[in-house]
Structures are given as C-alpha cells and as structure tokens.
C-alpha cells in the first residue's frame, strides 16, 4: 500500500523524557503491516504506561504511528521489499525492552540484540537459540500472530482491539464509495478495466464514487475514473501521497471501501468502515478483516490449491484467484452496504 504521509517527524510526537525508559518495537514495513499490530502497540502501552514507545518503521509512516496515540516516536528505518533493516540509528542508553514484530528469523533478532536491550521479545528460531520465545506458526492470522507473541511473555493482547479514532476533520466526499485500485504488487491488483466497470455500475445505481491513489498510482487511478465515467476531480491523490488525516477522514466517512489486499483495507477495518476486499495469492484467513457483516471478502480458490498461500504475493501479474472474481460479484457486494 503506497498511501502514506510525507517523510519527517510528525508535529505531535512527544519529546523524550530522560528519566523514562524506552521500548523499541521493530515493524519496518507498510501501512497495513503497521495497522495489524495496533492491538500489540495498545497492549504495550497499557502494560508499560511509564515508558516511551519507539517504533522502528519507515519515516513516511510517522504521522500514521503517532495518530494511533500509541507511539511516542518513530525511529526511521527501511529495507528493500519486506527485508530487515541492516542497522538502527539508536541513540542513548539501551532500550528497556525490544519487541520484534517484524518477522521470524536471525536478521531481525540480531539487529535488535546489537542494541543490548534489557529484554527481547521475539519468536524462537533454531539459529538464535538464546531467544526463548514461542514457536512460529505458518497458518496464523497476522493480528493473532503478534498478540500471541506478547501473551506468551505475559502481556495480555487482544487481536480484536484494533480500532483507531477518526480524525476531527470532515471527509472531502462524505457517503461516497471509495475505490482503491492500487496495490504494492501486480498479483494483488484486480484489472483496471474491471474496476472501471464496477464504477459505472455503481454510478448507475446512484452511488457517489471517488478513486484513491498513492504516489505513483495516478495513471492507474485516472484510467479507472475516466473509463468509469467520473470527472478528473473524483481522483484523490496520485501526483503525491494523500495526507494521512485527509485519507482517514475520507475512509471514515465512506459508505464503503472497495480495495484489494493492501493497506487501505486495513485502514477501513481500523476505522470501522464497511469494506469489500478482493483477495488473490494469499488467503483472507491470514490477512483479511475480522469476521463481521460490514466487511465482505471475495476470494475464489479451487480444490487442490494451497489453502493459505496458493499464489505469489509479490508477482507482477494478477493472481489467478483474483481474476476469478467477477464484476457482478463485486457490484453486488458493494451495493449490499446500504448508505
């Protein structure tokens, strides 16, 4: 998901108090990845109220992290793809606690161990036998995975505790259906001509529609809007990133969000906005919204396929299961969310 806030510190970050211990959380991934660990961040804040929580994540997510009210500061760090950063620009005394919410393996373990934290919470791995965490499970939903890690260490965490507050600003398109055709990988992008066909059908049904785009997705979004019969002003973003407060307000005030398996789907979940989410190479049981009538998941696996990861989540071409989803199915699911 490439919708994010500009790089740089958020103005509402708290200044560190020298007397306060610091908790370092590693989650150097994307918007959706950050939102899936909101329950963990909330659990850490609740269990260690007198500590500063520092999130090691891309600097572009600083505004998102601080907006949750659960993070005091973002330590900017990145890595190619979904890799592990090679270093962290940590200053001052070692963290009181380091929490590996990034992955399961020696690179992230050792990255945090270099800072000599008083305690390290992480899943165990044969190549780092000094990390005495729980066993990793391949069949676990992402929200449950990281909450289980904290519970193993005695920190109560509820994967359903994932809500964030809507911003006070008004939506630029209240009551509209928000259509987001982009995704980080082609395997999770439903074809633009199908998105356009859905937009036309929604317009015929009397729905207002806006199309969202992150930086670099403007061409795709404008094509969907144009072919769907929308005016140029119906595209939000594309030439630059959508400021997070504006994006939150748009999603919070939407009738429904139509999106693939990407970060905006998790934002709709966090804000309690009805959604229709299209899945392809990865099962919704691993990354989908919680079971609730307001969230509708479309996924078309076939017998004999891997029930969890039947496709390549990072491939360039649309996944076969995504292509099995029809325009009619999507229109029916979206219109099922009454204004």
WOFEN-V293485 format. One record per run of one state. SS is the DSSP state (@ for helix, = for strand, . for the rest). FROM is the first residue (numbers start at 1). TO is the last residue. If there is no record, write none. Layout:
# WOFEN-V293485
SS:FROM:TO / SS:FROM:TO
This chain:
# WOFEN-V293485
.:1:21 / =:22:26 / .:27:30 / @:31:36 / .:37:37 / @:38:47 / .:48:51 / =:52:57 / .:58:58 / @:59:67 / .:68:72 / =:73:76 / .:77:96 / =:97:100 / .:101:105 / @:106:113 / .:114:118 / =:119:121 / .:122:124 / =:125:125 / .:126:127 / =:128:128 / .:129:141 / @:142:152 / .:153:176 / =:177:180 / .:181:185 / @:186:188 / .:189:191 / @:192:204 / .:205:208 / =:209:213 / .:214:217 / @:218:227 / .:228:231 / @:232:234 / =:235:237 / .:238:243 / @:244:252 / .:253:255 / =:256:260 / .:261:262 / @:263:271 / .:272:274 / =:275:278 / .:279:283 / @:284:287 / .:288:294 / =:295:298 / .:299:319 / @:320:323 / .:324:326 / @:327:335 / .:336:339
